[in-house]
């Protein structure tokens, strides 16, 4: 007997990925929602991490009300709804988020594209932290991906040298190390699961941990 393939639809979350991005209003979903309900999907992904705050910031809609309304239009198919805890009380990046996300995206795209990672020196990271990021995580992710492909950061974010004072920023390798160890801890020490969450290969995780162990990090204590 062949395996059954189960599909999850993400169209009304952000699967359209057009210029609207996540800007589809609840009213726009009214006609298509019942048709998706009849299509036989395993589930319909309704709300993702960015959708929650976009509803409030740009669409001036109540995301909770959207969930209630869609639940009346979609009666046969389970709805998937998830958001970031941070989105419940702020729509802004925390400064440390910028550093960790930039390091994570740099590593992901460098590995995926087979291209060298760009050096994020202290001045560059400071500029990244001070930028407003109106496009949220998507804008930062696209910036890093484009920079890896082109081999350089945009002039507005390029930097050289160091930054003195209490806001001096950690070296990229230290940021990468902290982020990877944090994900490894969340994964219960399971390297394969940590690699999946990080979007890198298991070999990359093993190689990084081995290099840090050689520098004196007690990997066995993790």
N, C-alpha and C positions, 0 to 999 in steps of 0.2 A: 504494500500500500504506500502510495506517495505521501510525502509530507504536505501538510496543509499550510499554505502561506496566509498569514494574517497581516492586514494592512491598516495603518493608522493614518488618517487624513489630517494634514496640518494647514489646509488652505485658509481657513478663517482665523488661524493664529497668525502666521506670517509666511506661510508656504508660497504665496504668490511671488514674494521677493521682487516686486517691481518698484517703481519710484514711490509707490504708496508706503512700501515697507510695512510697518505695523499700523498704518493710518486708516484701515478699513473700519468704518463706523458700524455700530450694531444694526442700524437700519439697512445698511448694504447687505447684511447677512440674511435678512428675512426671507428672500426668495430662494436662495441656494441652500439654506440650512435643512429644510425638510427633504430636499433631494439627496443631500449627503446622508441624511438619516436612513434613506431607503436603499443606499448603495451597497450596504452589507459590510461596512468597515468594522474592524475589531473595536476601534474607538475613534473619537474625533478630538483632536488636540485643540482646545479653545483658547487657553490663556497661557502664554509663556512668560519668562522673566521680564522682558521689556514691555509686554503688552499692558501689564498692570499700571505702570506709571505713565505710559503713553496715553492711556485712556484719560487720565487726570490732567496731564500737562498739555496735551495737544488737542485731544478730541473733546475735552470738557464733559466726559461721560463718567458715570459711576461704574467701575469694573464689577462690583458686586451685583449691581442691577443687571449688567450684561449677562452674568452667569445665570441669574434667575430667569431672564427672558429667554435665553437660548435653551434653557432646560424645558421650557414649554414648547419650543419649536422642534427640539430633538428629543423624541420620547422613546426610541428603540435602541439607540447607540450610546454607550457610555461616553461621558465627556471627561477629558483630562484637563485639569486646571492646576497650575503650579506657578509660584512666583518666588522672588528673592525676599528674604526677611528684611533686607535693607530697604527694599522698595516700600515697605509699610510705613517707614518713618522719615525717609529722605529720598530725594530724587537726584542727589548729587554724588559724585565719586568722593570717597575718602582719599586723602593724599596718598596714603600707603597702598591703596588699591591700584592706583595708576602705575606705581613702580612694579608691583607684582604681576599685574596683567600684561604690562609691556614686556617684561622678562619672559612670561609664559608664552605670549604670542610669538615673540622673537624665536624662541626655541622650537615651537610647533612648526612655524613656517620654514625655518631653516632646515629642519629635519624632513618635512613633507616635500619641499621643493628641491632638496639636495643642494642648497646654496649656502654660502657662509653667512653666519649671523653677524649683524652689524653691532659695533661696539656702542653701548649706551653709557656714555660717560656721565659724570656728575652734572655737568651743565645741561646736557640733553634731558636727563631725568628731571631736573628742576623745571625746565621749560614744559615738559609733559605734565608735571604736577600743577603748574600754574595755569594751564590752558583750561577753558571752561567745558569743553567736550559736549557741545549741544547735541551731537548725535549719539551720545552715550557710548556703551561698550562697542557697538557696531563701528563707530567712527574710529576708535582707537585700533580695533582689529584690522580694519581696512588700511589704515595708515601703516601699520607694521608690515602687513602683507605686501603692500605696494613698495615699501622701502626695501624689503628683502629682494624682491624681483628686480628693482632698479639698481640695487647695490648702494643706495645712499638714502639718508633721511631728507625730507624737505628742508630747505634752508632755514625756515622758521623754527625748526626743532634741532638743527645741527648744533653741536657744541664742542668745545675743547677745554682741556684743563680741569680744574677742580673748583668746588664751591666750599668756602669756609663757613664756619659758624654752626649754630645748633641745627640748621636745616640741611646740613651736608647729607648726602644720600649714599646708601650702601653700594658697594661694588655689585655689578650685575650678577656675577657668579654667586655671591652671597645671597642675593635675592632669589635666584634660581634654586639654590640649595634650600633656603627656608621654605619656599613654596612646595618643592618636591617632597621634602620631609613632612610637611603639613599634610599633603595629600596621602602620603604613605601611611601616616598615622591614622587618618580618617578611613583608610582602607584596611585597617587592622594589621598592617605589616605585609599585606599581600601585594607583591610587586607587580604581578600581572594586572590586578585591578587598579593599582595606582597608575600604571602605564595607560590603561584604558581611559581613566579620568583625565589624565594629562594630555591625551591625544598624541602620545609618542609610543615608540616600540618598547617592548620589554628589555631589549638589548641596551637601549638608551638609558633606561633606569639603572640597569646593572652596571653600565659603564660609569655613570655619574657617581653612584654609591661607592664603587671600587676606587675611583679617583679621590673621593673625599676621605675614604678610609685610609688611603695611603698618606693623606695629609694629617691624619690623627683623629678623624671623626670616629667615634665608637659606634659603628653600625650595629653591632650585636645588641647594643643597649636600646635600640629603637623598637 
